């Protein structure tokens, strides 16, 4: 048995992050990114932050499978122990995976989004299927968007044309 284990090579210990908070990340792997992908480094980066080795491996395999079937693979992962957001993004970038921190609890500046798009409240409401009074309440601080509204507003902020097209489609 000892000879069998020796044939497999040395076992690498994982130095886990010892403190930090939970954080959610959206991971992307493009087909063009395959030459830069180091699946072992990516798996280790995820498992260092609290995922089991099996869960980390499956996440990376899912990204690879999706990007082979489509132009890119996507996954969302909740890391139980994140040292810093920048460290996670950097470690995964070195492994060939693009990571974006997803903070569902962070506030969304509706007025800033609307001004950046150069839309009045009425135009913003009409373009994206929102109530003008609701937008006014969010901007004045009388109300705060719920989690679903925050997600929708983030999508508008990040990809306004795509959201507008998706909202306009009737099929």
C-alpha positions in Angstrom: 0.0 0.0 0.0 2.9 2.4 0.8 4.3 1.8 -2.6 0.9 2.5 -4.2 0.7 5.9 -2.4 4.3 6.7 -3.3 3.4 6.2 -7.0 0.7 8.8 -6.7 3.2 11.5 -5.7 3.5 13.8 -2.8 0.4 15.1 -1.0 0.0 18.8 -0.8 -1.4 20.4 2.3 -3.8 23.3 1.9 -3.0 26.3 4.0 -6.5 27.5 4.7 -7.5 31.1 5.4 -8.0 31.4 9.2 -10.1 34.5 9.4 -12.3 36.6 7.2 -15.9 36.8 6.2 -18.2 35.0 3.8 -18.3 36.4 0.3 -20.0 35.6 -2.9 -18.3 35.6 -6.3 -19.4 35.2 -9.9 -16.8 33.2 -11.8 -16.3 33.2 -15.5 -14.1 31.1 -17.8 -14.0 31.8 -21.5 -13.1 29.3 -24.2 -10.2 31.7 -25.1 -9.1 31.6 -21.5 -8.5 27.8 -21.6 -4.7 28.1 -22.4 -4.3 30.2 -19.2 -6.4 27.9 -17.0 -4.7 26.1 -14.2 -7.5 24.0 -12.7 -5.4 22.8 -9.8 -4.4 26.4 -8.8 -8.1 27.4 -9.1 -9.3 24.5 -7.0 -6.7 25.2 -4.3 -7.6 28.9 -4.2 -11.3 28.0 -3.6 -10.6 25.3 -1.1 -8.2 27.6 0.8 -11.2 29.8 1.5 -13.4 27.1 3.1 -14.9 25.0 0.2 -14.3 21.3 0.4 -11.8 20.1 -2.1 -14.6 18.2 -3.8 -16.9 21.3 -4.0 -14.0 23.4 -5.4 -13.1 20.7 -8.0 -16.7 20.4 -9.1 -17.0 24.2 -9.4 -13.9 24.3 -11.7 -15.2 21.3 -13.7 -18.5 23.0 -14.2 -16.8 26.1 -15.5 -14.8 24.0 -17.9 -17.8 21.9 -19.1 -19.9 25.0 -19.7 -17.2 26.9 -21.6 -16.7 23.9 -23.8 -20.4 23.8 -24.6 -20.9 27.5 -24.9 -18.6 30.5 -25.4 -18.1 30.9 -21.7 -18.8 29.1 -18.4 -20.3 30.8 -15.4 -20.6 29.8 -11.7 -21.5 31.5 -8.5 -19.7 30.5 -5.4 -20.1 31.4 -1.7 -16.7 31.2 0.0 -17.1 30.7 3.8 -13.8 32.4 4.7 -12.5 35.2 2.5 -9.3 37.0 3.6 -9.7 39.9 1.2 -11.8 40.4 -2.0 -8.7 41.5 -3.9 -6.8 38.3 -2.9 -9.5 36.0 -4.1 -9.8 37.9 -7.4 -6.0 37.9 -7.8 -5.6 34.2 -7.0 -8.3 33.1 -9.4 -7.0 35.5 -12.1 -3.6 33.8 -11.8 -5.4 30.5 -12.3 -7.1 31.8 -15.5 -10.6 32.5 -14.0 -12.3 35.9 -13.9 -13.9 36.5 -10.5 -16.3 39.4 -9.6 -17.4 40.0 -6.0 -21.2 40.0 -5.8 -22.5 41.9 -2.8 -26.2 41.5 -2.6 -26.4 43.6 0.6 -24.6 46.7 -0.7 -26.6 49.7 -1.4 -27.4 50.8 -4.9 -27.3 54.5 -5.9 -30.3 54.7 -8.1 -29.9 58.5 -8.8 -26.3 57.9 -9.9 -27.3 55.1 -12.3 -30.1 57.2 -13.7 -27.9 60.2 -14.2 -25.2 58.2 -15.8 -27.7 56.9 -18.3 -28.9 60.5 -18.8 -32.5 59.6 -18.2 -35.3 61.4 -16.3 -37.1 59.5 -13.6 -40.0 59.1 -16.0 -37.8 57.8 -18.8 -35.9 55.5 -16.4 -39.3 54.1 -15.2 -40.6 53.6 -18.7 -37.4 52.0 -20.1 -37.0 49.5 -17.2 -40.6 48.8 -16.1 -40.4 50.6 -12.7 -42.8 53.0 -11.0 -41.7 56.6 -11.1 -42.9 57.1 -7.4 -40.8 54.1 -6.4 -37.7 55.6 -8.0 -38.4 58.9 -6.3 -38.7 57.1 -2.9 -35.4 55.2 -3.5 -33.5 58.4 -4.5 -34.9 60.4 -1.6 -34.0 57.7 0.9 -37.7 57.2 2.0 -37.5 53.6 0.7 -34.8 51.1 0.0 -34.9 48.6 -2.8 -35.4 45.0 -1.7 -32.8 42.3 -2.7 -34.5 41.5 -6.1 -34.8 45.2 -6.9 -31.1 45.7 -6.0 -30.1 42.9 -8.3 -32.2 44.3 -11.1 -30.7 47.8 -10.6 -27.2 46.3 -10.6 -28.0 44.6 -13.9 -29.2 47.9 -15.3 -26.1 49.6 -14.1 -23.7 47.0 -15.6 -25.5 46.3 -18.9 -28.2 48.9 -19.5 -28.7 48.1 -23.2 -29.0 44.3 -22.6 -31.5 44.8 -19.8 -33.5 47.3 -21.9 -33.6 44.8 -24.8 -34.5 41.9 -22.5 -37.3 43.9 -20.9 -38.7 44.9 -24.3 -38.9 41.4 -25.7 -42.3 39.9 -25.7 -41.5 36.3 -26.7 
